[in-house]
Amino acid sequence: MVVLSMCSRRRCDAFLDDLYWKPRYLAVFPRPRISPSASYHLWQNMYKKRWRERRRARRIEGDTCAMGLRLGNMLGSYAPREMSPPTTAASWMAETPDGANGLSRLSREVELWEEDEEDDRLLIRGPPAPRHGLVTVRDSAHTSRPIRYFVEAHADIGPDRGEIDVSLWLSDESDITCIRVHTSDGVLHDPERPEVGRRRIRVGSTFSELLQAYGLGADDVIYLPSDRFGPTFVLRGVQGLRFGVAGEIEYDEDGNHEKDKLLGERLVSIAVQRGNVHDVLLSMLGH
């Protein structure tokens, strides 16, 4: 009876797996790179492999990369192109004189530089790129996807975070110096703290979940000046990352931040940049 039961279960499992893994793979990855008649083992292994590749492409890693974009790469290398303007574009994309608030409006394009093929150290002027548009990134599986981007030029002017996936800061040579992620597709990764990746910290996670993943407390939070999306902060000992949270900073009677009041608020941005922001801030404060 036991032998018959095990044999029946093996036949049933194989049949169900064959029905499950192939349709699941094709639903997520429409263009298969294996034969349609392959065994369910191959469909299962390919599905898991390509999901790992997709997760690596959407990784947010301090001082390194975010959403397939890498610090130090030129924006022009991702072939930026125009997209339809968001609903709030009129206030920042039109080339108009200074308004009553004294803020000059942003142009629709940014100046780009690119490397000369004959001399990698020489930069030459390239065609301008749209300030608000799409960039195409590729993962190790050679699949591409567009990301909505915006090149920042002023802290108070720009589209709403729901209208873009990433905000970018560029150097004078058009290479990316900072990537701020606004979409929940990106997942935080720290090679020295595996718990951060296991907890799947992303935009939309709570302030307390972030602290628990790093094993830190409210006293390890150092606030930076707020931007148009809200308060920003860094964590003590965390390299190359800056976080933004919804809500407002509250102060006690002595003028100190009441950090516990933000524990239930959610992250609205995760920024990747070079260097340890915490160490820079402490040197500025004289600590």
N, C-alpha and C positions, 0 to 999 in steps of 0.2 A: 504493500500500500504506500509506504514512504517513497519507494523508488518510482512508482507511478505518479505520485504527487509532484516530485521534483522534475520528472520528465515533462509533465503537463505544464508546469510553471515556466520551464525553459522555452517551450514552444510558444506559450502565450506571451512571454516577455519579448521574445525576438520579434513576433508579429506586431506587437504594440509599438516597440521601438522603431520599427521600420515605418510605421504610420506616423510616428511623432517627430523624429529628428529631421527627416527630409522636408516635410511641410514647414516646420519651424525655421529651418535654415533658409528656405526659399522666401519665406515671409519677411525675413529681416535682411537677407542679402540676395536680391533678385537675380543676380548674375552668377550662377555657380561656376566654380573653377574645377569641378570634378564631374565625372560621368554621372548622368542621371540614374544609371543602373547600379551605382556603387552601394556597398553594404551600409547598414545603419551605423556601423562603427565609424566609417569614414565621415558620414554626415555629422555624427555627434562630435567627433574630434575636430573637424573643420569649423563647426559652429563655435565651440569653446575657444579655439585658436583665434578666430576672427573677432570674437568678443573681447579677448585679451588685447588684441591689437587696437581695437576701437577705444578701449579704456585708456591705453597708453597715449593715444592721440588726443584724448580729452583730459589728460592729466594736468593738474595745476601744481607746479613744483617751484618752490621759492628759489630766486636767484637764477632760474633756468628757463622755464617755458610755461605756456598755458594755452589750452585749446588748439594745439598743433602749431602755435606761433612761438618763436624762440627769440629771446633777448639777443640783440646784436645783429640779427638778420635785417636786411633792408625791406621796407614795406613793398617796394617795387618787385621783389622776388616772388611775391604772392599774387601778382597780377591783379591789383585792385581795379574794380570797375564800378560804374554808377548803378544806383538802385533808386527806386521811387522814393521821393522825400517823405519823411514821417510827417505826421499831422502837425507837429510843433516846429516845422522847419522854417517857417516864415521869420521867426524872431532871430535866427542865428545864421541862416544860409544866405540871405539877401545882402548884397554889397550896397549898404546904405550909409549915409553919414552918421556920426556919433549921435546917439539918441539922448533923450533928456537925462538918462541915468549916467551918461558919461562913458558908456562901454561901447567900443567900436564893434560892429557886427563882423562875423567871420565870413570869409569868401568861401565859395563852393569848392575850391581846389587847394591843394597843398603842393609845394615845390618838392620834387623828388630828385635825388642823386643816385647814380648807379656806378658800379665798378667797371672800369675799362678792362676788356678781355685781354689786352696785351700787357697791362700792368695792374695787378690786383690792388696796389696801393694808391692808384690814381682814381679819383672820383670825377665823373663827368655828369653834367646836367642831363637828366632824363625828362620825358614828358610828364606834365603835372598829373596828379591823381585826384580823384574826388575825395573831399574831406569826409563825406559820409557815403559809404558804399558797401561792397562785398569783397572779401578776399577768399581765395580758394586754398585750402590746405589739404595735404595728402598724408595718409598714414602708411605704415609699413606694408599694408595689403594693397597699396596703390589705388585705394578708393578715395575720392575727393568729395568735399562738402563745402558749401559756402558759409561764411561767418559774417554777420553784420557788424561793421566796425565804425568807429568815429575817432578822428584824430583830434585830440584835445589841444586847445590853444588858450583857453581862458577858463578859470575855475567856475564862473557863474553862467556860462553860455554853452548850450548843447542840448541834444535830444534827451528825452526821458529814458531811464534805464530799461524800461520795458520795450523800447524801440530799437535797441542795439544789443549785441552779444558781448562785445568787448570795446573798451576805450583804450586808445593807444597814445603814447607820448613818443615823439621822434626827436633825434638829435639833429644837429645842423647838417649831418651827412645822410639823413633819412633812415638811419637804422633805428630799430625799436629799443627804447630805453625803459619802458614800463608798459605792462599789459594789465588792465583792470577788467576782470570778468564779472559780467552781470547775469549770465545765464546759469541755470541749475544743472546744465549738461556737464560742466566741468567738475571734477572731483579732486579734492586736495590730496597730495601725495608727499610724504616725507620719508626718504630712504632710511633715516636714522630713527624714525618713530613709526613702526609698522601699524600701530594702533590707530593712527590718524587715517590711513587708507582703509582699514577694516571698518571704521565707523562711517565711511562715506560722507565726510564733511564737504559741504558745497554751499553755494548761494541758496538760502532758504533754511539752512540749519540754524539752530538757536545759538545764542551767545554762550549759554552754559554747555551745550554739546561740544562746541569748539574747545572750551577750557578743559573739559573732561578728557577729550581726545589727546591733548598735549600734557595732561596731568598737571595743569596749572590752576591757580586761583585768581580771584578778582584783584589781588594785590600785584599780580604780574602783568596787568593791563596798563599800558601807557597811552594816553590819548594824544592825538595829533589835531591840528586845526580841522574843522568840519569843511566838507565840500558841498556842492549843491544837492548831493544825495543824502547827506546827514553826517553824523559823527564818524570819524576814522580813528583807528588805533593800531598799535603793534603789540606783540607779546614778547615778554622778556625771554631772550635766548632763542627766539625763532628767527631764522635767517631769511632775508629777502622777501618777506610777505607783509602786506598791509591790508587791514580789514575795514569794511564799512558796515555799519549797523543801522537799522531803522530806529526811529524814536529820537528823543532829545536827551542831552546830558543834563542831569540834575545835580545841584550842589547843596552841601550842608551849610550850616551856619558859619563855619570857618572858611567857606569857599572851596572846599575839596570836592572832588567828584564822588558821587554816590554810585559806585560801580555796580552794587548789588541790584539796583533798580533796572539795569539793562539785561539781566541774566535771561529773561524770558523773551527778549527781542530777537529778531532774525537777521542773519547776515544779508546784506543787499549787494555786496561787492567783495571780491578778493583780488588784490593787486599784487603782481609779481614784478620785482625790480631788483637791481644790483645792490649788493652791500647789505649790511646789517643796519636797518633803520634805527633800531634800539640803541646801538652803540653811538651812532651819529647824534641822536637826540640827547643822550647823556653827556656827550662832549660839549654840545651846545649849552646845556644847562650847568656845565661845570662840575659834574659828578665824576 
